[in-house]
Amino acid sequence: LAGVPIREIFRRLAVEQGKDMTAHELDVMVDRCGAFAHELGTPKAIECVIDVAREAKARGLRVGVASSGVKTTVMKHLREHGLLDLFECVVTCEDVEHGKPAPDLYALAAKTLGVAPERCVAYEDAELGIESALAAGYARCVDVRKMSKYEPTDYLSGGNEP
């Protein structure tokens, strides 16, 4: 389920278990999950993707984020890594009706950047994200898991490390 917004994951689990959940109950679960994730610490940045984003920005290209994460969490992580100013827009699951693999996130990111989707390149770490970017009409989607400097441990929390 990588790439699926956490609220949608909880909704699907509730349906599978035959439990009716209100929107408020789902919101409470998302908040509790966020609190737990906060205790784990900020995940490490995927450095090979940051390198690409910095190079693109240096060349005058527009750079944005399309994440299935919750906006406050995504913004916090970008801020803690000193990356917030690198991106002109940050689009998250709260900004769209349908999360990945629907094209909504990537379509909105392109629209916000003022760039036609067919002129955009996405960098993704999950199958559903790749589907989403291509469904949005992006020219290309790079699977970052196949990049030479990609480290599988990039997802792990940096904890209290400097």
C-alpha positions in Angstrom: 0.0 0.0 0.0 3.0 2.3 -0.4 1.6 5.6 -1.8 -1.9 5.2 -0.4 -2.9 7.9 2.1 -3.0 6.6 5.7 -6.6 7.7 6.0 -7.6 5.5 3.0 -5.6 2.6 4.4 -7.5 2.8 7.7 -10.8 3.1 5.8 -10.0 0.0 3.7 -9.0 -2.0 6.8 -12.3 -1.0 8.5 -14.3 -2.2 5.5 -12.4 -5.5 5.3 -13.1 -6.0 9.0 -16.8 -5.1 8.6 -16.5 -2.1 10.9 -18.4 1.1 10.1 -16.2 4.1 10.9 -17.3 7.8 10.8 -15.1 10.5 9.3 -14.3 11.6 12.8 -13.1 8.2 13.9 -10.9 8.0 10.8 -9.5 11.4 11.6 -8.7 10.3 15.2 -6.9 7.2 13.8 -4.8 9.4 11.4 -3.9 11.8 14.3 -2.9 8.8 16.5 -0.8 7.4 13.7 0.9 10.8 13.2 1.7 11.0 16.9 3.3 7.6 16.8 5.3 8.5 13.6 6.5 11.6 15.4 7.9 9.5 18.2 9.9 7.5 15.7 11.6 10.6 14.4 12.0 12.2 11.0 12.8 9.8 8.2 16.0 10.4 6.3 15.8 12.3 3.1 16.3 10.3 -0.1 19.5 12.0 -1.1 19.6 10.9 -4.7 16.2 12.6 -5.3 17.3 15.7 -3.3 20.4 16.0 -5.6 18.1 15.8 -8.7 15.8 18.5 -7.2 18.6 20.8 -6.4 20.1 20.4 -9.9 16.7 21.1 -11.5 16.2 24.2 -9.4 19.7 25.4 -10.2 18.8 25.1 -13.9 15.7 27.2 -13.4 13.2 24.4 -13.5 10.2 24.3 -11.3 10.2 21.7 -8.6 7.4 20.4 -6.4 6.3 17.6 -4.1 3.3 15.2 -4.7 3.0 13.1 -1.5 0.4 10.8 -0.1 1.4 12.0 3.3 -0.5 14.3 5.6 0.5 17.9 4.8 1.6 18.9 8.4 3.9 15.8 8.5 5.3 16.3 5.0 6.0 20.0 5.7 7.6 19.2 9.0 9.9 16.7 7.5 10.9 19.0 4.6 11.5 21.8 7.1 13.6 19.6 9.5 15.8 18.7 6.5 16.1 22.3 5.4 14.4 21.4 2.1 11.2 23.5 2.3 12.6 26.3 0.2 13.7 23.9 -2.6 10.1 23.2 -3.6 7.6 25.7 -5.1 4.6 23.6 -4.2 3.8 20.7 -1.8 0.7 18.8 -2.7 -0.5 16.1 -0.3 -3.5 13.7 0.2 -5.5 16.5 1.8 -5.4 18.6 -1.3 -7.1 16.1 -3.6 -10.2 13.9 -3.7 -8.4 10.7 -4.7 -4.9 9.6 -3.6 -2.4 7.5 -5.6 -2.8 5.6 -7.9 -5.3 8.2 -9.2 -3.7 11.0 -11.1 -5.0 13.7 -8.8 -1.8 14.5 -6.8 0.5 14.7 -9.8 -2.1 16.6 -11.9 -2.5 19.2 -9.2 1.2 19.5 -8.7 1.7 20.2 -12.4 -1.2 22.7 -12.4 0.2 24.5 -9.3 3.6 24.7 -10.9 2.1 26.0 -14.1 3.7 23.3 -16.2 1.9 21.0 -18.6 2.0 17.4 -17.3 3.6 16.2 -20.5 6.5 18.4 -19.7 6.9 17.0 -16.2 9.2 14.2 -14.8 8.2 12.5 -11.6 10.6 10.7 -9.2 8.8 8.0 -7.3 9.5 5.3 -4.7 6.3 3.3 -4.9 4.4 1.4 -7.6 1.2 3.3 -6.9 3.0 6.6 -7.3 4.5 5.6 -10.6 1.0 4.7 -11.8 -0.3 8.0 -10.5 2.3 10.1 -12.3 1.9 8.3 -15.6 -1.9 8.5 -15.3 -1.6 12.2 -14.9 0.2 12.4 -18.3 3.7 13.0 -17.1 6.4 12.6 -19.8 8.4 10.2 -17.6 8.5 8.7 -14.1 11.8 7.6 -12.6 11.7 4.7 -10.2 14.1 6.1 -7.5 14.6 2.6 -6.1 16.6 1.9 -9.3 18.8 5.0 -9.0 22.5 4.3 -8.4 22.8 6.3 -5.2 19.5 5.1 -3.7 19.8 3.4 -0.3 17.0 1.1 0.9 17.5 2.5 4.4 16.6 6.0 3.2 13.1 5.3 4.7 14.4 4.6 8.1 14.0 7.3 10.8 17.0 9.4 11.5 15.9 9.4 15.1 18.0 11.7 17.2 21.0 11.6 14.9 22.4 15.0 13.9 
